[in-house]
Amino acid sequence: MDPTEPLHGRCLCGAVRLVATPKSHEVDVCHCSLCRTWSGGPMFAVECADAVAFEGAEHIAVYPSSDWAERGFCRHCGTHLFYRLQAGTHYALPVGLLDDQDRWQLTRQIFIDDKPAFYSLAEDTTNLTAAEVFALYSSE
């Protein structure tokens, strides 16, 4: 998969459609308590920076989940659409929204120190603690 190739996705009801250009074919998994509360499990996400366009944006509800980030979802069907930083252009999209599901590679797990003991992932990934994630993104 060419990471510069735009991919398409949509919410469950089709009210919101999106076109996104991922930074790469890599998938990150977030184990933070907010992602697990929001999705019922870890969030499998693709970074897209600002290369995301929405059709039906009037159907998107946004929740400020922290002092630095917000989460968007379809106000009709509840589909999770994005996590984005309030400052800058970082978008993380749930990988399940996007076409071409066979070409993704799980490469990194973040907030690994928040992961509950009842599950683990078999892939060999880079694992970052909460402190390491905050240090990484505060330097950008």
C-alpha positions as CSV (number, residue, x, y, z in Angstrom):
1,M,0.0,0.0,0.0
2,D,1.3,3.4,-0.9
3,P,1.0,5.5,2.3
4,T,0.4,8.6,0.1
5,E,-2.7,7.1,-1.5
6,P,-5.9,8.4,0.0
7,L,-8.2,5.9,1.6
8,H,-11.9,6.1,2.1
9,G,-14.1,5.3,5.1
10,R,-17.5,5.9,6.6
11,C,-19.5,5.6,9.8
12,L,-22.0,2.8,10.3
13,C,-25.0,4.8,9.1
14,G,-23.1,6.6,6.2
15,A,-23.9,10.1,7.4
16,V,-20.2,10.8,7.7
17,R,-17.7,9.8,5.0
18,L,-14.0,10.5,5.0
19,V,-11.0,10.5,2.8
20,A,-7.6,10.2,4.6
21,T,-4.0,9.9,3.6
22,P,-2.2,7.9,6.3
23,K,1.4,8.8,7.2
24,S,2.3,5.1,6.7
25,H,0.8,1.6,6.7
26,E,1.6,1.2,10.4
27,V,-1.0,0.8,13.1
28,D,-0.6,2.0,16.7
29,V,-2.5,0.6,19.6
30,C,-3.4,2.9,22.5
31,H,-4.1,1.2,25.9
32,C,-4.9,4.4,27.8
33,S,-7.9,4.4,30.0
34,L,-9.7,7.1,27.9
35,C,-9.3,5.0,24.7
36,R,-10.5,1.9,26.5
37,T,-13.5,3.7,28.0
38,W,-14.3,5.3,24.6
39,S,-14.1,2.1,22.5
40,G,-14.5,-0.8,25.0
41,G,-10.9,-1.9,24.3
42,P,-7.7,-0.6,23.0
43,M,-7.8,1.8,20.1
44,F,-6.2,0.6,16.9
45,A,-5.3,3.8,15.1
46,V,-3.6,5.1,12.0
47,E,-1.9,8.5,12.0
48,C,-3.0,10.9,9.3
49,A,-1.7,14.3,10.4
50,D,-4.0,16.9,8.7
51,A,-4.6,14.8,5.6
52,V,-8.3,14.1,6.5
53,A,-11.4,15.4,4.8
54,F,-14.9,14.8,6.0
55,E,-18.2,14.8,4.0
56,G,-21.1,15.2,6.3
57,A,-19.1,17.1,8.9
58,E,-22.4,18.5,10.3
59,H,-23.1,15.0,11.6
60,I,-19.9,14.9,13.7
61,A,-20.0,15.6,17.4
62,V,-16.8,16.4,19.2
63,Y,-16.0,15.7,22.8
64,P,-13.0,17.4,24.5
65,S,-11.6,14.3,26.3
66,S,-8.6,16.1,27.8
67,D,-6.9,19.5,28.0
68,W,-5.0,18.7,24.8
69,A,-7.2,16.4,22.7
70,E,-10.7,15.7,21.4
71,R,-12.6,12.8,20.0
72,G,-15.1,12.9,17.2
73,F,-18.0,10.6,16.5
74,C,-21.1,10.4,14.4
75,R,-24.0,12.0,16.3
76,H,-26.4,9.5,14.6
77,C,-24.8,6.0,14.9
78,G,-22.0,6.7,17.4
79,T,-19.2,5.5,15.2
80,H,-15.8,6.7,16.5
81,L,-14.2,8.8,13.8
82,F,-11.1,10.4,15.2
83,Y,-8.8,11.4,18.0
84,R,-7.1,14.7,17.3
85,L,-4.9,17.1,19.2
86,Q,-6.4,20.5,19.8
87,A,-3.1,22.2,18.9
88,G,-1.5,21.2,15.7
89,T,-2.7,18.7,13.1
90,H,-2.4,15.3,14.6
91,Y,-5.3,13.0,13.6
92,A,-5.5,9.4,14.7
93,L,-8.3,7.4,12.9
94,P,-9.6,4.0,14.0
95,V,-8.1,1.7,11.4
96,G,-11.4,-0.2,11.1
97,L,-12.9,2.9,9.4
98,L,-10.6,2.7,6.4
99,D,-10.6,0.6,3.3
100,D,-7.9,-1.9,2.5
101,Q,-7.9,-3.8,5.7
102,D,-5.3,-6.4,4.7
103,R,-2.3,-4.2,4.3
104,W,-1.9,-2.7,7.8
105,Q,0.9,-3.7,10.1
106,L,0.7,-3.4,13.9
107,T,4.0,-1.7,14.9
108,R,3.6,0.2,18.2
109,Q,1.7,0.1,21.5
110,I,1.4,3.2,23.6
111,F,0.4,3.7,27.2
112,I,1.6,0.1,27.7
113,D,1.8,0.7,31.4
114,D,-2.0,1.3,31.4
115,K,-2.8,-2.0,29.6
116,P,-4.9,-4.3,31.8
117,A,-3.6,-7.8,32.4
118,F,-6.5,-9.6,30.9
119,Y,-5.3,-9.3,27.3
120,S,-2.1,-9.1,25.4
121,L,-1.2,-8.8,21.7
122,A,1.0,-11.4,20.0
123,E,2.8,-9.0,17.6
124,D,6.3,-7.9,18.3
125,T,5.9,-4.1,18.7
126,T,7.6,-1.0,20.1
127,N,6.1,-0.4,23.5
128,L,5.9,3.1,25.0
129,T,4.8,4.0,28.5
130,A,2.6,7.1,29.2
131,A,5.7,9.1,30.2
132,E,7.5,8.2,27.0
133,V,4.5,9.1,24.9
134,F,4.2,12.5,26.5
135,A,7.9,13.2,26.1
136,L,7.7,12.2,22.5
137,Y,4.8,14.4,21.6
138,S,5.8,17.4,23.7
139,S,9.1,17.6,21.8
140,E,7.3,17.9,18.4
